[in-house]
Amino acid sequence: MFGLLQALRLDAVLRWRLKRLRAVPILNLHRVSPHANPFWTPLHPTHFEELLVYLRRHFQPVGLSSLQELDTGDGRPGVVLSFDDGYHDFIEYAAPLLQKHQIRANLNVIPACVESGRPIWAVELVDFLNASPAAVIRGIRLPGFSTTLENESYDAKLRYGLALSLFLKSRPRAERMALWPELAARIDATEFPRTRMLTREDIRALSSEHDIGVHSYSHESMGFESDAFFLDDLGRCEDFFRNSLDLPLDTYAFPNGSYRASQIDALVERGFRSILLVEERLARPGTASRGVVPRMTMSAESGLEARYQLLDYRLRGVP
């Protein structure tokens, strides 16, 4: 499909649309790695570089800190690359390519993961499911979760894993933690490759070339949490940046695209300049209210697919 779109030169039409709308794609990425995971396939470095070459030619890549001052007078739309979570493969694969093409990115880290060296529970869960045989998965019993593993095929395992992750994500932390011991016992008893996270030293080194923000302290879906929980979590983020990283903090990315309006108010009151949602829409920096901007998820299996996601080929529009 993307080959056909390119043969029709639809990319030129979509670039014109972005210019007319004065819109900026803020791409929400997570991992760049050559190592595939059936539950969450990273963007391959080859495809990532193809994307960088294209946007260098046709866009103005800017850091998040420069977004509001973006000058599109030369006719090229702006673009921002925003990475969530803080995986170690950022420093292995993404950062060298960004440096090669002289592009500044936004990287939003999770302090709890930096301190523990372990990924968020959802990533640890899919690492475990990816490595586990069907018999182990069928032994999982959680109250209220009725999905079963249909068979031992890749697709069945993927559907099960996504359903289980969504079941757990759609709950406040307290409810999820009440269910977690059943899974934790199986995870801790199993040997499997665990996703690596960035260290404090890694983040400090990256801060000279990229904008560092926070993705909450422990990656909870804040729309399911109270304002008191959010403020406590935010205070821990601020302490971590001040005492452990010695870096300023003015960028906050809501985990799982989940938030309450009152939480945005709290971030504005605390002086945050950039408040990142997901919402799968283009941004319009000149009309952004209080630094609140939407992002578009980037997950592609080819360089061409990445290009057309950048161009918003689904025509999802602007705020």
Buried (B, 14 or more C-beta within 10 A) or exposed (E): EBEEBEEEEBBEEBBEBBEEBBBBBBBBBBBBBEEEBEBBBBBBBEBBBBBBBBBBEBBBBBBBBBBBEBEBEEEBBBBBBBBBBBBBBBBBBBBEBBEEBEBBBBBBBBBBBBBEEBBBBBBBBBBBBBEBEBEBBEEBEBEEEEBEBEEEEEEBBBBBBBBBBEBBBBBBBEEBEEBBEBBBEBBEEEEEEBBBBBBBEBBBBBBEBBBBBBBBBBBBBBBBBEEEBBBEBBEBBBEBBEEBBEBEBBBBBBBBBBBBEEBBEBBBEBEBBBBBBBBBBBBBBEEBEEBBBBBBBBBBEBBBBBBBBBBBBEEEEBB
